Amino acid sequence: MIVFPNAKINIGLRITGRRDDGFHNIETLMVPIKLADALEITPATDGQSGFTLSGIPLGGDIEANLCVKAFRLMQKRYKLPETKIHLHKVIPVGAGLGGGSSDAAFTLKLLNRLYMLKICNHELKDIATELGSDCPFFIENAPSLATGRGEVLNIVNLNLKNFSILLVKPQVSISTTWAYSQVKPDGSKLTKGAKIPSDPTEWNDLLINDFEQPVFKAHPEIAVIKKNLLEMGAMYAAMSGSGSAVFGLFDQLPDLNGRFDGMFVWGDKMA
């Protein structure tokens, strides 16, 4: 079986406070986009589990990969047989796009289908929470207001299908741990209790990403990307998550005119 774990963007992100468990409480609007990896999972015919990777290379120990962690967690809980996993990586890492979290969540969902476990989405979200704060979002994979660590989700009625997205990631990647260490929460809410406007042109001064200020200070080239997207006619532009990817929403995709050379650039209609 093959599935396509998609990325997400954050439309605004406020860090509302530090928790006693060392994490932070946040408030953010998470929205799925079409940029996706490819994930194949099959029963192991040789009786040995295995994980293979193509596309963007990932460093580190294989057992630390979130797909493998998701499988090990499910194998322990539901006594799954040995399984082969192949991941073709397209979503850039260190970009704030949730690629690893999506891979993990789709691994849970695909194992559920492959082995006919009949686990409901509520339980899958609980399992996903053990893998990372962004992972539960990708179980329902719908526009959601995320609070708590990001795992408390409320689906919102947000239709952006008439808009196009242009996403740009420079060569620099941002450490989420470093980014959180640079922000001093002031308790500000995402919309201060107001309803999120349906018109993206009203979002630029309202839906703020708290990570932008420290990240732009450390990496001014990321701020330049946002400036360029707005100059190109984006109705709304922002950094996603803790960065370094920046996106703009447009009526239709603009001509790049040679901008963003040497960077990862992707554009499509919104999901």
N, C-alpha and C positions, 0 to 999 in steps of 0.2 A: 504494500500500500504506500502511496505517495501523497503527501500534502505540502502546502506551501505556506510556511509560517511568515506572516507579514509583520511589518514594522508598525510603529505608532508615532504620533507627534503629540507634544504637550502644547495646548493652547492656554498659556498662562500657567504659572507654577509659583505658589506662595509657600514658604516654609513658616509654619505658624508657631513652632516651638520645639524644644528638645525634650525627648521622653526620658523617663527613668531607666529604660532598657538600653539607652545609648543611641537609639534611632531618633529620627525627627518626624514630627507630624507635618503633613503637607496638605495642600488643597490644589488640585489641578484638574483640568479637563483633558482627558486622554482620548485620542481619536485614531482609529486604524487607517492605514494607507496601504496602497497596493504593492509597494516595494516589498519583495519577499525572497526568502531562502527556499530551498527545496529539501524535503525530509522524506526518506524512505525507510520503512521498518518492515522486516520480514522475520519469520521464525528461522532459527539457525538449524540448517540441515545437518551440520557437522557436530552439533551438540555444544558449540562454544560461542559465547557472545562475542561481538566485535563492533568496533566503531571506526568508521572511515570518514575522511573529510576531503572535499574538493572546493574549488573557488578560493575565496580569501583565506589565506593561512591563519591558523590560530595557534598561538604558543601555549606552553604549559602542559601539565599532566593530563592525559586523556580522561582519567577518572574525575578530574575537576570540571570537565565539560558539563554544562547543564543538561544536555540531552542524556548523557550517561548517568548523571545524578538522578534525573527523573526516572530513568529505567530502573536503576538500583532500588529506588524508593518503592516503585510499583512492584518490582519483583519480590521484595521482602514482604510487602503487605498482602499480595495476592498470589504468591508462589508461581510467578510467571516462568515459563521455560526460557532457555537461552535464546537470545535474539540478536539479529544483526541490524545495525543502524548506520545509515549513510546520510551525511549532511553536506549539501552543496551551499556554501556560504556566499551570499550576495550583499546582505545588509552590512554596512560598515560597522566596525567595532569602535568603542569609545566615542560614539556619536550622539548618545541620548535618544536613540531610536528603539530601544528595547529588544534588539535582535536576539540576544541570548535568552532573555525571558520568554520571548515568543517561541523560540526553538524548544524550550523546556515544556511550556504549556501545550504545544502541539504534540510533543512526544507523549504527554499524559493522555491527550485526547485520542491519538492514533492507537496507542496501546489498548485503550478502552474499547475501541472499535475492533481492532485486530483480534483480540482475545475474548470479545463479547462479554465484557465484565459487567456491563449495565450499570455503571457508576453514574449517578446524577451529577449535573453541573455544580450543585452546591458542594458536594463532597470533593469533586475535582478541584474546586477553588480552595478548599481547605488544604488539600495536598499541595497545590501550587504555592500556597503561602509559605510552605516549608522550604521552597526553592528560591524565593526572592519576592520582594515587595511588588514588582511589576507583573509577576507571572499570573496572578489571578485574573487580571484584565483580559488576557488573551483567551480565557476559557469562553466567555460570552463574545468577546471581540467586537464590542459595539461602543459607540461614543458614551463615555461615562465620566461622572464627577467622582474623582478618587480622593479619599481623605484617609485619616490614620497614617500609616506608613506608605499608603498608596494601595493597600489591599482592601479597603472599605469602599465598595463601588455602588454607585447609583446611576443606572442607565438614563441618559438624557435624550430628549428629542432634538437632534441636531442634524439637519440635512444639508450637506455641502456638495452634493453630487453635481450641481451646476458650476462648480468652481474647479480650477486646475491648481496643482501644487508644483512648485519648483523647489527642489531640495539641494542644498550645496553643503558639502563637508570638506574642509581644508585637510591638509595632510596631518595636522596636529590632532591628537586624541586627548580627551579630558578624563581624568580619574574622578569618578563619582565621590570617592572618599575625600579627595582634596577639595572638590567643589563645595561639599557640605561644610568642610572646615573653614571656608572663607566667608560663610554667610552668618550674620548675627540676626536671628529671628526677632521681629518686632510684633508678632502676633497678628499681622495684617491678613485679612481674608482675601480670597480670590476676587469676589465681586462685592464684598461688604454687604452680603445679604440680598443684593439686587439680582434680578433675573438676567441671565446672559443674553445680550441683544442678538437677534438673528442676523443682523447686518455686520459682516466682518470689518467694514470700514470704521465701526465704532469700538473695535477691540484694542487698537494700538495703545491707547492711554488707560485702558481698563484692565485687560488681561495681561498682567506683567509677569515675567519670569525672574524670580529673585536671583537666579544664578548668573544672569547676564552681566550685571555690574562687575563682579569679581573676575569672571572669565574674560570679559572684554578688556579689562585692565591688564590681565596677564597676557592676553593674546589679541592685540588690537586688530589683527587681520580678520578675526571673526566678526568684530563690530563692523568692519568695512563690508563684509558680505551682506549683513542686514541692511546697511545703508544703500548698497547697490540694488538689492531686491526692491526696496521701497522706491528708489529712483526709477526702476524699470516698470513701475506701475502696480506693485503688489498692494492689495487692499489691506493686508495684514502681514507682518513679517515678525518672526521671533526665533530664538534659539529653542531647540527641543530638549527638554530635560536638562541635564547638566552639560549638554553640548558634546561635541563641537558642531554638530549639524545645525544649519539654519534653514528655515523654509519660508516661502512666501506664497500667499493665496492670490490667484489671479482669475479674471474672467476667462482668459485664454493664455496659453503659455507664450511668453515673450521671446523675441529673438535675442540670443545671448550676445551677439556682436563681439565674440572673442573673450568675453568675461569668464572668469573662474577657470582659466587654463591651469592644468595640473591638479585640479580638485575633482572629487567625486561629485558628479552632477546627475540628477535624476528628476524627471518630470512626468506627470500623468494626470488624468482626471482623478478627482477625489473618489474614494470608495463609496 
